[in-house]
Amino acid sequence: GASLEAYDLWLRASDFWSQYGEIGEARKLLQRAVAVDPGFAMAQFDLGYLEQFTGAPARAVPRFQAARGTLERLPDRERLLLELLFAEEDGEAVSDLDRRARAIVERFPNDKLVLLNAAQVHRRALGDPAAAEALYRRGLALDPGLMCMAVDLVHLLEEAGRTAEAVAVGRRAVAE
């Protein structure tokens, strides 16, 4: 697996990103994580995703390639998570993507990162806001202060015209 130092940096980056939306700080920590352990697929993937998210898709490509190159050596949770995200990235058929998302949630039903990513796949790629909402709510039941989960759910509810619910979700997350 990843070195402990790289894993610690990755966890801290995940917190900065998911709890506080601190992308700049998350990027610095992820860059340090992959410098310490270039074979750490989760950090490579997250750094690639951040580059893509912040408008630098060319810088994302080598990160994704590095992550893909280590998939078979990963523990099941990380491998299944990255396989799901790469399947979305590659435009896999909706039925297969749906099967992957449901299978990883069934396998890791109380894992916040799994619930978040499965919800995002249901929302973005599968166009299934009801399934996404259920997964976001499960994640928030586990960790009411998980900001990235709350923000996604707020957007989903706003898009559905459910403004009062969106406000309630946002208030609850901020209070936590």
C-alpha positions in Angstrom: 0.0 0.0 0.0 0.9 3.7 0.2 3.5 4.9 2.6 2.1 6.1 5.9 3.4 9.6 5.2 1.7 9.8 1.8 -1.5 8.3 3.2 -1.5 10.9 6.0 -1.0 13.7 3.5 -3.8 12.3 1.3 -6.2 12.1 4.3 -5.4 15.7 5.3 -5.9 16.8 1.6 -9.3 15.0 1.6 -10.3 16.9 4.7 -9.3 20.3 3.4 -11.2 19.6 0.2 -14.3 17.8 1.5 -14.8 19.7 4.8 -13.7 23.2 4.0 -13.5 23.4 0.2 -9.9 24.5 0.5 -8.7 23.4 -3.0 -5.4 25.2 -2.9 -4.3 23.6 0.4 -5.6 20.2 -0.8 -3.5 20.4 -4.0 -0.3 21.2 -2.0 -0.9 18.2 0.2 -1.6 15.9 -2.7 1.5 17.1 -4.6 3.5 16.3 -1.5 1.8 12.9 -1.2 2.7 11.9 -4.8 6.2 13.2 -4.4 6.6 10.9 -1.3 4.9 7.9 -3.0 4.4 8.2 -6.8 2.6 4.8 -6.8 -0.2 6.0 -4.4 -3.1 5.7 -6.8 -5.7 7.6 -4.7 -3.5 10.6 -4.3 -2.6 10.5 -8.0 -6.3 10.3 -9.0 -7.4 13.0 -6.6 -4.7 15.3 -7.9 -5.8 14.6 -11.4 -9.4 15.3 -10.6 -8.4 18.6 -8.9 -6.4 19.6 -12.0 -9.4 18.8 -14.2 -11.8 20.5 -11.8 -9.7 23.7 -11.8 -9.3 23.9 -15.6 -6.0 22.2 -16.2 -7.0 18.9 -18.0 -3.6 18.5 -19.6 -2.0 18.2 -16.1 -4.7 15.7 -15.1 -3.8 13.2 -17.8 -0.4 11.9 -16.3 -2.0 11.7 -12.9 -4.9 9.5 -14.1 -2.4 7.4 -16.1 -0.3 6.9 -12.9 -3.4 5.9 -10.9 -4.6 3.5 -13.6 -1.2 1.8 -13.7 -1.5 0.7 -10.1 -5.1 -0.5 -9.9 -4.4 -4.2 -9.6 -2.2 -3.7 -6.6 -4.8 -1.7 -4.6 -7.0 -2.9 -1.7 -10.5 -3.7 -2.8 -12.1 -0.5 -1.6 -9.7 1.8 -3.4 -9.6 -0.4 -6.5 -13.4 -0.5 -6.8 -13.7 3.2 -6.2 -11.1 4.1 -8.8 -12.6 1.6 -11.3 -16.0 3.3 -10.8 -14.5 6.8 -11.3 -12.5 5.7 -14.3 -15.6 4.0 -15.8 -17.5 7.3 -15.5 -14.5 9.2 -17.0 -14.3 6.7 -19.9 -18.0 7.0 -20.6 -18.9 3.5 -19.7 -22.5 2.3 -20.6 -25.0 3.6 -18.1 -26.2 0.1 -17.1 -22.6 -1.0 -16.3 -21.9 2.3 -14.4 -25.1 1.8 -12.4 -24.2 -1.8 -11.5 -20.7 -0.7 -10.4 -22.1 2.2 -8.2 -24.6 -0.1 -6.6 -22.1 -2.9 -6.0 -19.5 -0.7 -4.2 -22.2 0.8 -2.0 -23.4 -2.7 -1.1 -19.9 -3.8 -0.3 -19.0 -0.7 1.7 -22.4 0.6 3.0 -21.0 2.9 5.7 -18.0 4.4 3.9 -18.5 8.1 3.5 -16.1 8.4 0.5 -17.8 5.5 -1.3 -21.3 7.0 -0.6 -20.2 10.4 -1.8 -18.6 9.1 -5.1 -21.5 6.8 -5.8 -23.9 9.7 -5.3 -22.0 11.9 -7.6 -21.9 9.2 -10.3 -25.7 8.8 -9.9 -26.2 12.5 -10.2 -23.6 13.4 -12.9 -23.4 10.3 -15.2 -26.6 8.4 -14.5 -29.0 11.3 -14.2 -30.7 9.7 -11.2 -31.2 12.4 -8.6 -33.4 10.2 -6.4 -30.6 7.6 -6.0 -28.1 10.4 -5.5 -30.2 12.1 -2.8 -30.6 8.8 -0.9 -26.8 8.2 -0.9 -26.1 11.8 0.1 -28.6 11.5 3.0 -27.0 8.2 4.1 -23.6 9.9 4.1 -24.8 12.9 6.1 -26.5 10.5 8.6 -23.0 9.1 9.2 -21.3 12.5 9.3 -23.7 15.5 9.5 -20.8 17.9 9.1 -19.4 16.5 5.8 -19.5 19.7 3.8 -18.9 18.4 0.3 -21.8 16.0 0.7 -24.1 18.7 2.1 -23.2 21.1 -0.7 -23.9 18.5 -3.3 -27.3 17.7 -1.7 -28.1 21.4 -1.4 -27.5 21.9 -5.2 -29.5 18.8 -6.0 -32.5 20.0 -3.9 -32.2 23.5 -5.4 -32.3 22.1 -8.9 -35.5 20.2 -8.0 -37.1 23.5 -6.7 -37.0 22.2 -3.1 -35.5 25.4 -1.7 -36.7 25.0 1.9 -35.2 21.5 2.1 -32.0 22.8 0.6 -31.7 25.6 3.2 -32.4 23.1 6.0 -29.6 20.8 4.8 -27.2 23.7 4.5 -28.0 25.0 8.0 -27.6 21.6 9.6 -24.2 21.1 8.0 -22.9 24.5 9.0 -24.2 23.9 12.6 -22.2 20.7 12.8 
